[in-house]
Amino acid sequence: MLRLVAHLYYIRELNLKEISEITSLSPATISRMNRLARERKVVTISVAAAESDFDDLAIRLSSQLGTSFVITPGHRVDSVKQSRICGAAAAPYIVERLPSDGLVGVSAGHTINGMLASMRKTPRPRLGILPLMGGWNAAYSHLDANTLVRGMAERFQATSYPLHAPALCDSLESRTTILTNDTVRETTERWDHLDAAVYGIGAPGMLQTSAYAWTGSNDALIAEEFAELGVVGNILGHLYNVHGDIIQHEWTERLITVSLPQLKRIKTSIALLCGEDKVSALVGLARTGLSSLIVTDDLTALSVLDYLAKEAGEA
């Protein structure tokens, strides 16, 4: 945690208030940590590398799940804070993998907001940034994809393409009507030409929390139905089980989101997720083959390895 705070302050040039919003630490605590970082020679000309062997964890996960991984330092806090910290630690890895020009799609959520808030300003004026799915929720600002896209475009000095549409429509007919709107089509038609995508992953157990607020429903029956179907997670609304099989459901058909064929065509497809409640979601995601890179923290990575070991023992 000491190195992450130092990196945010000295390398990414965030102020104390911005770091406080990401980590939930007080500005005074952050200031003390920066001083301690200097005293311990963590901060010299650059921020020293972490002493944990995260590369080994990434290799072990990749060998078992067949997907590339980046592991970030975890911190035992509540799920929201853990997600934002994971996103903050992931930001440099994400920036170096994004193209200098082209189209980048992003989703919303705590992890993606943590990533954006800690991104260093990197001018890439030939980039276009757009949401990967519709959605807005006045009660949960971190789920406002248009605000996130606007903020990311500002950091890259890029062009933003908003999507003024809900995530979940009342019916297939209303979805069709919305998708024919010229303003909506101006953004959704660009989904066919995405060069990169960065997104979080939802988990059914979080249906009645902010992480699932964009579904438009707090009905526990939906969570129960997903559980009966074996759903362990969703990638931009597309449901899947722990084996990586996509599960068809009328709920997904009513979503305004990038399609599976469009998602499969994206060369740089990066998922960010962490937490004990997303272990099976991570396993299933890797097995879908839809993500070219998965970013998680070391705490989640170790739990995934335990999960895989138990799974192998039961086989």
LINSULRA-V699597 format. One record per helix or strand of 2 or more residues. SS is the DSSP state (alpha for helix, beta for strand). FROM is the first residue (numbers start at 1). LEN is the number of residues. Records with the same first field share a line. If there is no record, write none. Layout:
BEGIN
SS: FROM-LEN ; FROM-LEN
END
This chain:
BEGIN
alpha: 2-10 ; 16-8 ; 27-13 ; 54-12 ; 79-19 ; 110-8 ; 141-3 ; 145-12 ; 172-8 ; 182-12 ; 204-3 ; 210-6 ; 220-10 ; 250-4 ; 260-5 ; 276-13 ; 298-17
beta: 68-5 ; 101-6 ; 126-6 ; 159-3 ; 196-5 ; 233-3 ; 238-3 ; 246-2 ; 268-5 ; 293-5
END
